[in-house]
Each structure stands twice: as C-alpha cells, then as structure tokens.
Amino acid sequence: MAPSSTTESTTVNEGNNQTIFAVHPDIIRSHILNRLDGPTLASVACASSQLSGLCAEETIWRKICIATWPSTENPLVQDVVANFPGGHRSLFSDSFPYLTYSSHIKPSDRSFPSGDLISAIDIYYQDKLIFSRVHMTETQASWFLCSPLWVELIDPEDPVPTPVIYARSDEEFPKQLEDNLTLSWIVIDPIRKRAANLSSRRPVLVQRHWMTRDLDVLFAVVMASDEGSSELVQFKINVTCCGKVGGDMHVREVNLMVEDMDGRHVNGKESIVILQSAMENGKRKKVNEEDVKVNFDKFTSLKKKRRKMKLRIDKAMDAASTVIATTMFVFLCWFMFG
C-alpha cells in the first residue's frame, strides 16, 4: 500500500508491515492516547515526531491532570493553566513526579511575584479521594513577607469528615495512615507560569499529639536554601486527623510551613524565593519512598546537631561571661580596698 498524501491519515511501510500511522489519527487519540496515564503518554510522545504531535493535544493533558489531581478542575486553576506555555502538559511536567530537590538559588532569582500563589491540594486514602481544595495566598501583604510562612486550609473548629473509619489503636491505625494516605500539594505561580508539587506523596512520619491524642501526619520535602551554601530548608505539610473510635475520621488541620536547620520557621519573603528556585531549577523524578524518609531523618538529625551545638556555644558564652564578670569584680575590689 502506498503512503497516503492526506494530512488526516498516514501510512508508513516497513518491510511490508504497516505501522500505527496506518490508523486514522482520530482513532489513535480517542481509543489509545485517551486511555494512557501521564508518564506513559509522555513516553509515547518521544517515539516519533508524528506521535509527539498527537500527544500534545491539550484536551488529553487536561483530562490526565484532572484525573490525577481533581482540585485542578477548579475554574481558578483552569484560568491560570490556560496561560501556561504548554497548558496542562506544562502543569503535569512541573508537578509530576514529585519535587525531590532544589538546586541552589541564583542571585538573579531573588525576586517574587506581585500576585497571589495558588495551591491545589488533594488527599487520598487507599487511592480514594477524601479531601480536595484550592487555596489562594497573597504574597505582597506586609504581614506575609515578614511573618513565618503558614498556609492553613481548614478552620480547626470545623473539621472535614471523611469515609475512613477512625480507630484509636496506638499501633495499628497510625500504620494504616502511613501505608494508605497520600497527599499532593501543587503550588502554582501565575506570574512565572510555573508549578511545583511540595509533597513527599506518602507520610514521612505519623505520630499522636501528646495532649489531644489526634494523629499528626507529616509530609516533607528537603530543599537547598541559598547559593554556595550547605544550608537546607524543609517544606512541611501537616495533616491532623481526629474522630471518635468506630466513627468517621475527620481532617482537622491541613497546613504548610517552611523550617530551616535551626528549627525556625522561614518568613514569607524568603520562602517565596526558595519556592521560585524550586519551580525553576528543582529536580522532578520518581524516587524510592524510603529515600524520602531517609532525607527527612537526615534533616531531623542535622537540626538536633545544630541545636546541641548552639546549646554548647551558649553555655560556653555564659561561662565566659561569668569568668569575665568575676574577674572584673575581683579587680574592682582590689582597686578599691587593696
């Protein structure tokens, strides 16, 4: 069969065997590409220039993004993504896989957007959606720039019910959450038209609150904080779960903050600078879940070492101050009475 000259269908002969391009493009789109997930579709796009063109279809990527992150169907997110260079394909490539590391900040990157940041958050339990929300954060308010970054999604007095059955077992239920709870927190910068997923996907730590006995589920990603420095920061997402034994589990809190190696909360201005660097230069790749926990444990260990070192320095300074004060007192007594 000779190759067709029409633009709607292409036939390619390879040793008497027809390739996939003998099939009408509409059939490829409707019955093949529409059934693929994001990573598979991206791989197919690399196979040939013809497939690359078919795989760039905006409607296909929009469907994939909404299926992966239902919160992105929100009209606010849709309006912003419509201005991305590659539309939903750009959103997916920025947000999947999860951000694993941010390279050092460049001096030219030390600016921040003049508008709002948009967060799209989805929480799943056993691959079933239990929480989905879109949140806007104003970045130009003076209180935001000077205060520690803290994004709170839920009023603690108005917890969100879920279909998950709550159990108070000190061992079994925390393990269930650790094994079955997944979270995505996509931050979108409308000015730079970039996005990043700040979640570790699975929890790095699940522990009971010492007073309320509610369960705090922590997701965390470690990033570099400045150029030419070994300083690190950690984006921490905390999900607090509560409920009556045998009843529905409620989500009481979902919040995001940034912590440095001294255990201090990073302010809004510096957090935005770090976040922009992550969006522009961060590595996005699929990693072993154990590696994510190892990074979290290393950061926690570095914090403890830094805290111990600070305590030793403070004690040494206190001792030095005591010696100096005692010496001055003795000298003064000798001068006055000697």
N, C-alpha and C positions, 0 to 999 in steps of 0.2 A: 504494500500500500504506500502511495506517495505521500509525503508530508502535506498537510492542509495549508492553504495560504490564508485562511481566515484567522482573525485575532481571537475568536471565541474558543477555538479548539486547536490543539497542536498535536501532531502525531510524529513520533521520532522512532526510526527503525534502528535497532542494534542487533545485527546478526539475525534478521527475520523475527526478532521479538519486539513487540510494541511496548513502550514504556507507559508510565502512568499518564503521560500527557496525551495519550490517545483518548482519555476520558475527558468529557466536557468540563471546563473549569467550574461551572456552577455545581456540578455533581461533587467535585473534589471539595469545594467549600462546604456544601450542605451536608454531605454524608461522610466526609473524612475529617477535614480540619475542624469542623464544629464539635467533634467528639473528643478532641485532644485536650490535655491539660496544658498549662503554660510552658513548663520545661520541655515537653515533647514537641509542642508547636514551634518553640524556638529552635530546637534541634532540626526539625524538618525544614525550617527556613534556610538552614545552612547547606542543604543538599544541592540546591541549584538556584540560578537566578530566577527561573520561572516559579519555583515553589516559594522563593523569597517574596516575590510579588504577591502571590496568593495569600501567604501567611501574614502579610502586613495589613490585612483587612481590619479596619477599626472595629466593626461590629463583633468580630470574633474575639478580639482582645478585651472589648468591653464586657462581653459575656463571661470570659475567663476571670477578669478582675472581680466582678460582682459575685461569681460563684466562689471564689477564693476568699474574698473579704466583703461580705454583704453590706457593711457600712458604706462602702464606696458607691453604692447606688444612690446615696443621699444627693439631692439636687445641688447642694453647695459644692460637694466634691466633684460632681459631674461637670459643673460650670468651670471649675479650675482646671481639671484634667483636659478639657476641650482645648485649652490654650497650650498644653504641653507640645513640644516639637513632634513627638511620635504618639500623642494621645494616650490611650490606655496601654499601648505597648511600652511607652516610656515609664508609665506608672508601675507596670509589672516588673520591668527590668530594674527599676530603682528599689522596689520593695520585696523582691524575691530573688534569691534566697535572703535570709535574714542578714542584717549587717553584723559582721563579725569583728571588724577592726577599723579604726580611722587613722589614716596616716597623719603626720604632723601638720599643724596649721601653717600656712604660708602667710607672710605679712600682708600680702595683697588681699587675703581672705578676711581680714579683720573689719568686716562691716556686717550689718544685719538689716533685714528687710524693714520696710517702712509700714508694712501692713500686718495682717494677722497670720498666725500659723494655724493650720487646720489639722486636727488629729482624728484619725479614723480607727476605732478600736473594736475588735471582735474577740469574744471569749468562747471557746468550745469545751464541752465535756464529752468525751468519747465520740469526738467528731460531730457532735450535735451543737448547734449554736444556742448559747444560753444568755448572751449579753452582746449588744451591738449599739454603738453610739458614735456620733460625730461631735467634736468639741472645737470651739474657736478660742484662741489665746491671743490677746492683744499684746504686741511686743514693744510698743512705743510709750506706754504709760510709765511714769517715773517709778511707781511702786514696783512694777515688774522688773525694770532694769537694775534696781538697787537691792531688791529683796531676793532671798533664795528662790530658785525656780521650784514651783509647786503647782502641778496641774491636777485638780480634783474633779472627778466626773460625777460623783454621787454625793448627795446630802446624807451623812451618816444616820440622820433621823428618818430617812425614807429609803430603806434598803430595797433592792430589786429582787423579787422572787425568781427562782429557777425550778426546773423539773427534777433537779437532783435531790435525792433523799439524804438528809443530814444525819450523820452518826457522830457520837461524841467519843468513840473509842480512841484512846491516846495513841494507838499504833496503826490500826487498820485504816481509818478514814484519811489521815494525813497522807498515807501511802497511796490511797486511791486518787487523791487530788494530784499528787506528784506524778502519777502514771497516766492520768487521763485528762488533766486540764491543760489546754493550750491557749496562748494569747498572741494576738497581733496588735501592735500599736504603730500605725503608719503616721508619720508627721509629714505634712505637705507644705512646701514653701511656694505660695502663689507668685511671688516676685521672681525668684530664680527658676521657677518651673522644675523643681526637683523634689524628691521624696526619699524617705528612709524609714525602714522598719526597726524600731528601737527595742524590740522584744527578743528575748532568748528563745522564744517559742514555747519551750517547756520550762517548768519551775526549776530554779537553782536551789531553792530552799523552801520548805514548808514547816512552820512552827506555830505552836499555840501561844496566844497572848497570855502573859503571866497573870493578868488580872481578870480579863473578861472571858478567857478560855476560847475566844474566837480563833479561827485559823488564819494566819497571815501567810499568803502565798507570794513568793518573791520571784520576779523575772529580772534579769540583769544582763547588761552588755558593757564590756570594758572598752574604753577608747583612750587614745593619746590626747593630751590636753594642750600642748604647745610645741612650737618648732624648736628643735635642738634640745629637747628636754626629755627626761625619763619619767616625767610626771604623768600620771594616769587619772582618769575620772571614770565613774561608773553611772550609767543611766539605770535607775532602779524603778521598777514598776511593782507596786504592792497591791494585791487583791485580798481584801479581808472578807472571809466567809463566815456566816453565822446561821443559827437556826435552832429549832427545838428537835430533840432526839426523835427520829422517826418521821419528822415532818420535812417540808421543803427547805432546801438550803437557800439562803438569801445572800446576795452580794451587798455588803455594807459599804465598802470603800474600794475605789479604784483610783490610784494616784501615781503620778510620775514626778521624780525629782532627780537631781544630779549631785553626786557625792565625790569629793576629792580624797586623796590618800591620807589626809589628816582627819577624815570623818566629817568634814564640814560641808554644808550644802552650798553649792555653787550658785551665784546670783544669776538673774535672768540674762543680763547682757553677755556675760562670759559663756553661759550655757548655749546661747544662740550662736556665738562664734564657733564653738566646738561642734554644734549640730550642723552648721553650714559646711564645715570642713568634712564632716562625716558624709553629708549628702554628695559633695563634690569628689572626695578622694577615698571614701571608705570602700573596703573590700566586701563584696557580697558573694558568699559561697556557702554551699551546704557543708556543715561541719558535724562531727560526732557530738551527740548531746553530752557525753561525758567530758569532752574537751571544753564545752561551755561551762560546766560546773568546775572544772579544773581552773579555768580563768577566774571564776568567781572566788574560789578558795584562795588562789594566789593573791588576788586583790585584797581579800579579807586579811590574809596573813601579813601583807605589806602594811596595811592600816594598823594592825596590832604592833608590829615592829616600830612603826613611826610613832605610835602613841607611847610605847615604852621608852624610846629614845628621847622623846620630848620630856617625859617624866624624869629621866635621869638628868637631862640638862637643867630642868627646873630645880631639882634637888641640889645639883652642883652649884647653881647660881645662888640658891638660898644659903647654902653652906658658905660660899664665898662672901656673901653679904654679911652673914653673921660674924665671920672672921674679921672682915674689914671694920664692922661696927665695934666689935670688941677691942680691936687694936686701937681705933680712934679714941675709944673711951679710956683705955689704959694710958694712952699718950696724953690725953687731956688731964687725967688725974695727976700724972707725973709732972705735967707742966704747971698745974695749979698748986700742988701741995709738995712737990719734990723740990 
